[in-house]
Amino acid sequence: MDKHTVTEYFLSKPFTSVSKPFGEGVDVFKVKDKMFATLSLGNGNEKGTNGKMAGHYCINLKCDPDEALVLRDIFDAVIPGYHMNKKLWNTVILDGSMPKGEIERLIDNSFLLVVSKMTKADREMISLHL
């Protein structure tokens, strides 16, 4: 997936919006004002990433803590969430090494994890559009 296709996929989720609260280089995707993903271009200067993000678009996604660890073991493109709570977030480097379907599954899971913490009324409203 590239920046364009991942952005389209994020925005296909019901009640999703995009903003830039962290500055021009970071797109933040929210469902009903709750963040479920970020998208930015890595420059290679990200501490603790060994330059893995350089020149690649990267997405931060919320994740179940146990699954987050497993994904990091399976995929080289999945690292602890850059600038996020590393227990609850993963960064996925869009370097072409992960199957599109797996990236979409991780996006879906992040979206649903955030929705699961919303009020019953909001959950029901969103579920009508899934």
Chimera marker file (.cmm) of the C-alpha trace (Angstrom):
<marker_set name="trace">
<marker id="1" x="0.000" y="0.000" z="0.000" r="1" g="1" b="0" radius="0.5"/>
<marker id="2" x="1.143" y="3.541" z="-0.634" r="1" g="1" b="0" radius="0.5"/>
<marker id="3" x="0.130" y="6.881" z="0.885" r="1" g="1" b="0" radius="0.5"/>
<marker id="4" x="-2.803" y="7.306" z="-1.493" r="1" g="1" b="0" radius="0.5"/>
<marker id="5" x="-4.321" y="3.837" z="-1.082" r="1" g="1" b="0" radius="0.5"/>
<marker id="6" x="-3.891" y="3.788" z="2.685" r="1" g="1" b="0" radius="0.5"/>
<marker id="7" x="-5.469" y="7.257" z="2.966" r="1" g="1" b="0" radius="0.5"/>
<marker id="8" x="-8.433" y="6.113" z="0.865" r="1" g="1" b="0" radius="0.5"/>
<marker id="9" x="-8.809" y="3.038" z="3.053" r="1" g="1" b="0" radius="0.5"/>
<marker id="10" x="-8.760" y="5.108" z="6.260" r="1" g="1" b="0" radius="0.5"/>
<marker id="11" x="-11.340" y="7.531" z="4.882" r="1" g="1" b="0" radius="0.5"/>
<marker id="12" x="-13.624" y="4.670" z="3.769" r="1" g="1" b="0" radius="0.5"/>
<marker id="13" x="-14.330" y="3.978" z="7.444" r="1" g="1" b="0" radius="0.5"/>
<marker id="14" x="-17.597" y="5.517" z="8.699" r="1" g="1" b="0" radius="0.5"/>
<marker id="15" x="-17.414" y="8.829" z="10.562" r="1" g="1" b="0" radius="0.5"/>
<marker id="16" x="-13.686" y="9.171" z="9.826" r="1" g="1" b="0" radius="0.5"/>
<marker id="17" x="-11.945" y="12.513" z="9.419" r="1" g="1" b="0" radius="0.5"/>
<marker id="18" x="-8.350" y="13.592" z="8.852" r="1" g="1" b="0" radius="0.5"/>
<marker id="19" x="-6.527" y="16.548" z="10.396" r="1" g="1" b="0" radius="0.5"/>
<marker id="20" x="-2.976" y="17.756" z="11.076" r="1" g="1" b="0" radius="0.5"/>
<marker id="21" x="-2.846" y="18.620" z="14.798" r="1" g="1" b="0" radius="0.5"/>
<marker id="22" x="0.863" y="17.681" z="15.015" r="1" g="1" b="0" radius="0.5"/>
<marker id="23" x="1.909" y="19.792" z="12.045" r="1" g="1" b="0" radius="0.5"/>
<marker id="24" x="2.050" y="19.620" z="8.283" r="1" g="1" b="0" radius="0.5"/>
<marker id="25" x="3.876" y="16.281" z="8.038" r="1" g="1" b="0" radius="0.5"/>
<marker id="26" x="1.491" y="14.076" z="10.035" r="1" g="1" b="0" radius="0.5"/>
<marker id="27" x="-2.041" y="13.127" z="8.997" r="1" g="1" b="0" radius="0.5"/>
<marker id="28" x="-4.180" y="12.049" z="11.956" r="1" g="1" b="0" radius="0.5"/>
<marker id="29" x="-7.229" y="9.903" z="11.280" r="1" g="1" b="0" radius="0.5"/>
<marker id="30" x="-10.066" y="9.953" z="13.784" r="1" g="1" b="0" radius="0.5"/>
<marker id="31" x="-13.391" y="8.232" z="14.143" r="1" g="1" b="0" radius="0.5"/>
<marker id="32" x="-15.816" y="10.604" z="15.867" r="1" g="1" b="0" radius="0.5"/>
<marker id="33" x="-12.853" y="12.659" z="17.185" r="1" g="1" b="0" radius="0.5"/>
<marker id="34" x="-10.949" y="9.632" z="18.568" r="1" g="1" b="0" radius="0.5"/>
<marker id="35" x="-7.587" y="8.899" z="16.941" r="1" g="1" b="0" radius="0.5"/>
<marker id="36" x="-7.134" y="5.451" z="15.410" r="1" g="1" b="0" radius="0.5"/>
<marker id="37" x="-4.207" y="6.092" z="13.028" r="1" g="1" b="0" radius="0.5"/>
<marker id="38" x="-1.486" y="8.467" z="11.899" r="1" g="1" b="0" radius="0.5"/>
<marker id="39" x="0.339" y="8.640" z="8.580" r="1" g="1" b="0" radius="0.5"/>
<marker id="40" x="3.699" y="10.297" z="8.008" r="1" g="1" b="0" radius="0.5"/>
<marker id="41" x="6.838" y="10.048" z="5.906" r="1" g="1" b="0" radius="0.5"/>
<marker id="42" x="9.888" y="8.678" z="7.704" r="1" g="1" b="0" radius="0.5"/>
<marker id="43" x="13.093" y="10.640" z="7.298" r="1" g="1" b="0" radius="0.5"/>
<marker id="44" x="15.582" y="8.253" z="8.899" r="1" g="1" b="0" radius="0.5"/>
<marker id="45" x="16.212" y="10.419" z="11.959" r="1" g="1" b="0" radius="0.5"/>
<marker id="46" x="13.629" y="8.673" z="14.132" r="1" g="1" b="0" radius="0.5"/>
<marker id="47" x="15.343" y="7.584" z="17.352" r="1" g="1" b="0" radius="0.5"/>
<marker id="48" x="15.333" y="3.879" z="18.066" r="1" g="1" b="0" radius="0.5"/>
<marker id="49" x="14.237" y="2.794" z="14.583" r="1" g="1" b="0" radius="0.5"/>
<marker id="50" x="17.676" y="2.123" z="13.056" r="1" g="1" b="0" radius="0.5"/>
<marker id="51" x="16.701" y="4.173" z="10.017" r="1" g="1" b="0" radius="0.5"/>
<marker id="52" x="13.988" y="1.657" z="9.007" r="1" g="1" b="0" radius="0.5"/>
<marker id="53" x="11.463" y="4.420" z="8.377" r="1" g="1" b="0" radius="0.5"/>
<marker id="54" x="13.658" y="6.478" z="6.025" r="1" g="1" b="0" radius="0.5"/>
<marker id="55" x="11.885" y="7.345" z="2.794" r="1" g="1" b="0" radius="0.5"/>
<marker id="56" x="8.820" y="5.230" z="3.572" r="1" g="1" b="0" radius="0.5"/>
<marker id="57" x="5.361" y="6.289" z="4.617" r="1" g="1" b="0" radius="0.5"/>
<marker id="58" x="4.543" y="4.879" z="8.034" r="1" g="1" b="0" radius="0.5"/>
<marker id="59" x="1.267" y="4.384" z="9.856" r="1" g="1" b="0" radius="0.5"/>
<marker id="60" x="0.703" y="4.190" z="13.592" r="1" g="1" b="0" radius="0.5"/>
<marker id="61" x="-2.147" y="1.863" z="14.534" r="1" g="1" b="0" radius="0.5"/>
<marker id="62" x="-3.695" y="0.939" z="17.839" r="1" g="1" b="0" radius="0.5"/>
<marker id="63" x="-3.297" y="-2.758" z="18.641" r="1" g="1" b="0" radius="0.5"/>
<marker id="64" x="-4.080" y="-5.338" z="21.284" r="1" g="1" b="0" radius="0.5"/>
<marker id="65" x="-0.904" y="-5.507" z="23.448" r="1" g="1" b="0" radius="0.5"/>
<marker id="66" x="-0.364" y="-9.255" z="22.949" r="1" g="1" b="0" radius="0.5"/>
<marker id="67" x="-0.970" y="-9.097" z="19.213" r="1" g="1" b="0" radius="0.5"/>
<marker id="68" x="1.332" y="-6.065" z="18.955" r="1" g="1" b="0" radius="0.5"/>
<marker id="69" x="4.261" y="-8.143" z="20.207" r="1" g="1" b="0" radius="0.5"/>
<marker id="70" x="3.485" y="-11.061" z="17.890" r="1" g="1" b="0" radius="0.5"/>
<marker id="71" x="3.243" y="-8.781" z="14.849" r="1" g="1" b="0" radius="0.5"/>
<marker id="72" x="6.643" y="-7.266" z="15.647" r="1" g="1" b="0" radius="0.5"/>
<marker id="73" x="8.126" y="-10.764" z="15.675" r="1" g="1" b="0" radius="0.5"/>
<marker id="74" x="6.506" y="-11.786" z="12.392" r="1" g="1" b="0" radius="0.5"/>
<marker id="75" x="6.997" y="-8.648" z="10.287" r="1" g="1" b="0" radius="0.5"/>
<marker id="76" x="10.184" y="-6.577" z="9.997" r="1" g="1" b="0" radius="0.5"/>
<marker id="77" x="7.980" y="-3.672" z="8.887" r="1" g="1" b="0" radius="0.5"/>
<marker id="78" x="6.158" y="-3.593" z="12.237" r="1" g="1" b="0" radius="0.5"/>
<marker id="79" x="7.925" y="-1.800" z="15.073" r="1" g="1" b="0" radius="0.5"/>
<marker id="80" x="6.805" y="-0.372" z="18.426" r="1" g="1" b="0" radius="0.5"/>
<marker id="81" x="4.639" y="2.713" z="17.907" r="1" g="1" b="0" radius="0.5"/>
<marker id="82" x="6.877" y="5.661" z="17.085" r="1" g="1" b="0" radius="0.5"/>
<marker id="83" x="6.009" y="8.586" z="19.406" r="1" g="1" b="0" radius="0.5"/>
<marker id="84" x="3.159" y="6.495" z="20.855" r="1" g="1" b="0" radius="0.5"/>
<marker id="85" x="2.490" y="4.204" z="23.797" r="1" g="1" b="0" radius="0.5"/>
<marker id="86" x="4.598" y="1.249" z="22.677" r="1" g="1" b="0" radius="0.5"/>
<marker id="87" x="2.386" y="-1.257" z="24.485" r="1" g="1" b="0" radius="0.5"/>
<marker id="88" x="-0.786" y="-0.208" z="22.668" r="1" g="1" b="0" radius="0.5"/>
<marker id="89" x="0.463" y="1.088" z="19.300" r="1" g="1" b="0" radius="0.5"/>
<marker id="90" x="2.517" y="-0.291" z="16.421" r="1" g="1" b="0" radius="0.5"/>
<marker id="91" x="4.152" y="1.535" z="13.553" r="1" g="1" b="0" radius="0.5"/>
<marker id="92" x="3.762" y="-0.177" z="10.198" r="1" g="1" b="0" radius="0.5"/>
<marker id="93" x="6.382" y="0.837" z="7.647" r="1" g="1" b="0" radius="0.5"/>
<marker id="94" x="4.842" y="0.842" z="4.182" r="1" g="1" b="0" radius="0.5"/>
<marker id="95" x="7.932" y="-0.555" z="2.465" r="1" g="1" b="0" radius="0.5"/>
<marker id="96" x="6.092" y="-3.115" z="0.322" r="1" g="1" b="0" radius="0.5"/>
<marker id="97" x="7.043" y="-6.099" z="2.469" r="1" g="1" b="0" radius="0.5"/>
<marker id="98" x="3.605" y="-6.643" z="4.057" r="1" g="1" b="0" radius="0.5"/>
<marker id="99" x="0.588" y="-7.965" z="2.162" r="1" g="1" b="0" radius="0.5"/>
<marker id="100" x="-2.126" y="-5.380" z="1.507" r="1" g="1" b="0" radius="0.5"/>
<marker id="101" x="-4.720" y="-7.596" z="3.197" r="1" g="1" b="0" radius="0.5"/>
<marker id="102" x="-2.680" y="-7.742" z="6.399" r="1" g="1" b="0" radius="0.5"/>
<marker id="103" x="-2.303" y="-3.965" z="6.498" r="1" g="1" b="0" radius="0.5"/>
<marker id="104" x="-6.051" y="-3.569" z="5.941" r="1" g="1" b="0" radius="0.5"/>
<marker id="105" x="-6.716" y="-6.061" z="8.768" r="1" g="1" b="0" radius="0.5"/>
<marker id="106" x="-4.515" y="-4.048" z="11.127" r="1" g="1" b="0" radius="0.5"/>
<marker id="107" x="-6.290" y="-0.822" z="10.141" r="1" g="1" b="0" radius="0.5"/>
<marker id="108" x="-9.678" y="-2.478" z="10.710" r="1" g="1" b="0" radius="0.5"/>
<marker id="109" x="-8.553" y="-3.728" z="14.136" r="1" g="1" b="0" radius="0.5"/>
<marker id="110" x="-7.290" y="-0.284" z="15.143" r="1" g="1" b="0" radius="0.5"/>
<marker id="111" x="-10.565" y="1.318" z="14.064" r="1" g="1" b="0" radius="0.5"/>
<marker id="112" x="-12.648" y="-1.277" z="15.929" r="1" g="1" b="0" radius="0.5"/>
<marker id="113" x="-10.514" y="-1.040" z="19.091" r="1" g="1" b="0" radius="0.5"/>
<marker id="114" x="-11.170" y="2.697" z="19.246" r="1" g="1" b="0" radius="0.5"/>
<marker id="115" x="-14.869" y="2.278" z="18.479" r="1" g="1" b="0" radius="0.5"/>
<marker id="116" x="-15.172" y="-0.380" z="21.221" r="1" g="1" b="0" radius="0.5"/>
<marker id="117" x="-14.299" y="2.266" z="23.841" r="1" g="1" b="0" radius="0.5"/>
<marker id="118" x="-17.025" y="4.676" z="22.703" r="1" g="1" b="0" radius="0.5"/>
<marker id="119" x="-20.460" y="5.137" z="24.158" r="1" g="1" b="0" radius="0.5"/>
<marker id="120" x="-23.079" y="2.543" z="23.321" r="1" g="1" b="0" radius="0.5"/>
<marker id="121" x="-24.963" y="5.061" z="21.175" r="1" g="1" b="0" radius="0.5"/>
<marker id="122" x="-21.855" y="5.880" z="19.126" r="1" g="1" b="0" radius="0.5"/>
<marker id="123" x="-20.932" y="2.197" z="18.756" r="1" g="1" b="0" radius="0.5"/>
<marker id="124" x="-24.409" y="1.385" z="17.496" r="1" g="1" b="0" radius="0.5"/>
<marker id="125" x="-24.435" y="4.329" z="15.074" r="1" g="1" b="0" radius="0.5"/>
<marker id="126" x="-21.065" y="3.320" z="13.620" r="1" g="1" b="0" radius="0.5"/>
<marker id="127" x="-22.000" y="-0.371" z="13.411" r="1" g="1" b="0" radius="0.5"/>
<marker id="128" x="-24.953" y="0.547" z="11.183" r="1" g="1" b="0" radius="0.5"/>
<marker id="129" x="-22.436" y="1.810" z="8.609" r="1" g="1" b="0" radius="0.5"/>
<marker id="130" x="-20.003" y="-1.131" z="8.702" r="1" g="1" b="0" radius="0.5"/>
<link id1="1" id2="2" r="1" g="1" b="0" radius="0.2"/>
<link id1="2" id2="3" r="1" g="1" b="0" radius="0.2"/>
<link id1="3" id2="4" r="1" g="1" b="0" radius="0.2"/>
<link id1="4" id2="5" r="1" g="1" b="0" radius="0.2"/>
<link id1="5" id2="6" r="1" g="1" b="0" radius="0.2"/>
<link id1="6" id2="7" r="1" g="1" b="0" radius="0.2"/>
<link id1="7" id2="8" r="1" g="1" b="0" radius="0.2"/>
<link id1="8" id2="9" r="1" g="1" b="0" radius="0.2"/>
<link id1="9" id2="10" r="1" g="1" b="0" radius="0.2"/>
<link id1="10" id2="11" r="1" g="1" b="0" radius="0.2"/>
<link id1="11" id2="12" r="1" g="1" b="0" radius="0.2"/>
<link id1="12" id2="13" r="1" g="1" b="0" radius="0.2"/>
<link id1="13" id2="14" r="1" g="1" b="0" radius="0.2"/>
<link id1="14" id2="15" r="1" g="1" b="0" radius="0.2"/>
<link id1="15" id2="16" r="1" g="1" b="0" radius="0.2"/>
<link id1="16" id2="17" r="1" g="1" b="0" radius="0.2"/>
<link id1="17" id2="18" r="1" g="1" b="0" radius="0.2"/>
<link id1="18" id2="19" r="1" g="1" b="0" radius="0.2"/>
<link id1="19" id2="20" r="1" g="1" b="0" radius="0.2"/>
<link id1="20" id2="21" r="1" g="1" b="0" radius="0.2"/>
<link id1="21" id2="22" r="1" g="1" b="0" radius="0.2"/>
<link id1="22" id2="23" r="1" g="1" b="0" radius="0.2"/>
<link id1="23" id2="24" r="1" g="1" b="0" radius="0.2"/>
<link id1="24" id2="25" r="1" g="1" b="0" radius="0.2"/>
<link id1="25" id2="26" r="1" g="1" b="0" radius="0.2"/>
<link id1="26" id2="27" r="1" g="1" b="0" radius="0.2"/>
<link id1="27" id2="28" r="1" g="1" b="0" radius="0.2"/>
<link id1="28" id2="29" r="1" g="1" b="0" radius="0.2"/>
<link id1="29" id2="30" r="1" g="1" b="0" radius="0.2"/>
<link id1="30" id2="31" r="1" g="1" b="0" radius="0.2"/>
<link id1="31" id2="32" r="1" g="1" b="0" radius="0.2"/>
<link id1="32" id2="33" r="1" g="1" b="0" radius="0.2"/>
<link id1="33" id2="34" r="1" g="1" b="0" radius="0.2"/>
<link id1="34" id2="35" r="1" g="1" b="0" radius="0.2"/>
<link id1="35" id2="36" r="1" g="1" b="0" radius="0.2"/>
<link id1="36" id2="37" r="1" g="1" b="0" radius="0.2"/>
<link id1="37" id2="38" r="1" g="1" b="0" radius="0.2"/>
<link id1="38" id2="39" r="1" g="1" b="0" radius="0.2"/>
<link id1="39" id2="40" r="1" g="1" b="0" radius="0.2"/>
<link id1="40" id2="41" r="1" g="1" b="0" radius="0.2"/>
<link id1="41" id2="42" r="1" g="1" b="0" radius="0.2"/>
<link id1="42" id2="43" r="1" g="1" b="0" radius="0.2"/>
<link id1="43" id2="44" r="1" g="1" b="0" radius="0.2"/>
<link id1="44" id2="45" r="1" g="1" b="0" radius="0.2"/>
<link id1="45" id2="46" r="1" g="1" b="0" radius="0.2"/>
<link id1="46" id2="47" r="1" g="1" b="0" radius="0.2"/>
<link id1="47" id2="48" r="1" g="1" b="0" radius="0.2"/>
<link id1="48" id2="49" r="1" g="1" b="0" radius="0.2"/>
<link id1="49" id2="50" r="1" g="1" b="0" radius="0.2"/>
<link id1="50" id2="51" r="1" g="1" b="0" radius="0.2"/>
<link id1="51" id2="52" r="1" g="1" b="0" radius="0.2"/>
<link id1="52" id2="53" r="1" g="1" b="0" radius="0.2"/>
<link id1="53" id2="54" r="1" g="1" b="0" radius="0.2"/>
<link id1="54" id2="55" r="1" g="1" b="0" radius="0.2"/>
<link id1="55" id2="56" r="1" g="1" b="0" radius="0.2"/>
<link id1="56" id2="57" r="1" g="1" b="0" radius="0.2"/>
<link id1="57" id2="58" r="1" g="1" b="0" radius="0.2"/>
<link id1="58" id2="59" r="1" g="1" b="0" radius="0.2"/>
<link id1="59" id2="60" r="1" g="1" b="0" radius="0.2"/>
<link id1="60" id2="61" r="1" g="1" b="0" radius="0.2"/>
<link id1="61" id2="62" r="1" g="1" b="0" radius="0.2"/>
<link id1="62" id2="63" r="1" g="1" b="0" radius="0.2"/>
<link id1="63" id2="64" r="1" g="1" b="0" radius="0.2"/>
<link id1="64" id2="65" r="1" g="1" b="0" radius="0.2"/>
<link id1="65" id2="66" r="1" g="1" b="0" radius="0.2"/>
<link id1="66" id2="67" r="1" g="1" b="0" radius="0.2"/>
<link id1="67" id2="68" r="1" g="1" b="0" radius="0.2"/>
<link id1="68" id2="69" r="1" g="1" b="0" radius="0.2"/>
<link id1="69" id2="70" r="1" g="1" b="0" radius="0.2"/>
<link id1="70" id2="71" r="1" g="1" b="0" radius="0.2"/>
<link id1="71" id2="72" r="1" g="1" b="0" radius="0.2"/>
<link id1="72" id2="73" r="1" g="1" b="0" radius="0.2"/>
<link id1="73" id2="74" r="1" g="1" b="0" radius="0.2"/>
<link id1="74" id2="75" r="1" g="1" b="0" radius="0.2"/>
<link id1="75" id2="76" r="1" g="1" b="0" radius="0.2"/>
<link id1="76" id2="77" r="1" g="1" b="0" radius="0.2"/>
<link id1="77" id2="78" r="1" g="1" b="0" radius="0.2"/>
<link id1="78" id2="79" r="1" g="1" b="0" radius="0.2"/>
<link id1="79" id2="80" r="1" g="1" b="0" radius="0.2"/>
<link id1="80" id2="81" r="1" g="1" b="0" radius="0.2"/>
<link id1="81" id2="82" r="1" g="1" b="0" radius="0.2"/>
<link id1="82" id2="83" r="1" g="1" b="0" radius="0.2"/>
<link id1="83" id2="84" r="1" g="1" b="0" radius="0.2"/>
<link id1="84" id2="85" r="1" g="1" b="0" radius="0.2"/>
<link id1="85" id2="86" r="1" g="1" b="0" radius="0.2"/>
<link id1="86" id2="87" r="1" g="1" b="0" radius="0.2"/>
<link id1="87" id2="88" r="1" g="1" b="0" radius="0.2"/>
<link id1="88" id2="89" r="1" g="1" b="0" radius="0.2"/>
<link id1="89" id2="90" r="1" g="1" b="0" radius="0.2"/>
<link id1="90" id2="91" r="1" g="1" b="0" radius="0.2"/>
<link id1="91" id2="92" r="1" g="1" b="0" radius="0.2"/>
<link id1="92" id2="93" r="1" g="1" b="0" radius="0.2"/>
<link id1="93" id2="94" r="1" g="1" b="0" radius="0.2"/>
<link id1="94" id2="95" r="1" g="1" b="0" radius="0.2"/>
<link id1="95" id2="96" r="1" g="1" b="0" radius="0.2"/>
<link id1="96" id2="97" r="1" g="1" b="0" radius="0.2"/>
<link id1="97" id2="98" r="1" g="1" b="0" radius="0.2"/>
<link id1="98" id2="99" r="1" g="1" b="0" radius="0.2"/>
<link id1="99" id2="100" r="1" g="1" b="0" radius="0.2"/>
<link id1="100" id2="101" r="1" g="1" b="0" radius="0.2"/>
<link id1="101" id2="102" r="1" g="1" b="0" radius="0.2"/>
<link id1="102" id2="103" r="1" g="1" b="0" radius="0.2"/>
<link id1="103" id2="104" r="1" g="1" b="0" radius="0.2"/>
<link id1="104" id2="105" r="1" g="1" b="0" radius="0.2"/>
<link id1="105" id2="106" r="1" g="1" b="0" radius="0.2"/>
<link id1="106" id2="107" r="1" g="1" b="0" radius="0.2"/>
<link id1="107" id2="108" r="1" g="1" b="0" radius="0.2"/>
<link id1="108" id2="109" r="1" g="1" b="0" radius="0.2"/>
<link id1="109" id2="110" r="1" g="1" b="0" radius="0.2"/>
<link id1="110" id2="111" r="1" g="1" b="0" radius="0.2"/>
<link id1="111" id2="112" r="1" g="1" b="0" radius="0.2"/>
<link id1="112" id2="113" r="1" g="1" b="0" radius="0.2"/>
<link id1="113" id2="114" r="1" g="1" b="0" radius="0.2"/>
<link id1="114" id2="115" r="1" g="1" b="0" radius="0.2"/>
<link id1="115" id2="116" r="1" g="1" b="0" radius="0.2"/>
<link id1="116" id2="117" r="1" g="1" b="0" radius="0.2"/>
<link id1="117" id2="118" r="1" g="1" b="0" radius="0.2"/>
<link id1="118" id2="119" r="1" g="1" b="0" radius="0.2"/>
<link id1="119" id2="120" r="1" g="1" b="0" radius="0.2"/>
<link id1="120" id2="121" r="1" g="1" b="0" radius="0.2"/>
<link id1="121" id2="122" r="1" g="1" b="0" radius="0.2"/>
<link id1="122" id2="123" r="1" g="1" b="0" radius="0.2"/>
<link id1="123" id2="124" r="1" g="1" b="0" radius="0.2"/>
<link id1="124" id2="125" r="1" g="1" b="0" radius="0.2"/>
<link id1="125" id2="126" r="1" g="1" b="0" radius="0.2"/>
<link id1="126" id2="127" r="1" g="1" b="0" radius="0.2"/>
<link id1="127" id2="128" r="1" g="1" b="0" radius="0.2"/>
<link id1="128" id2="129" r="1" g="1" b="0" radius="0.2"/>
<link id1="129" id2="130" r="1" g="1" b="0" radius="0.2"/>
</marker_set>
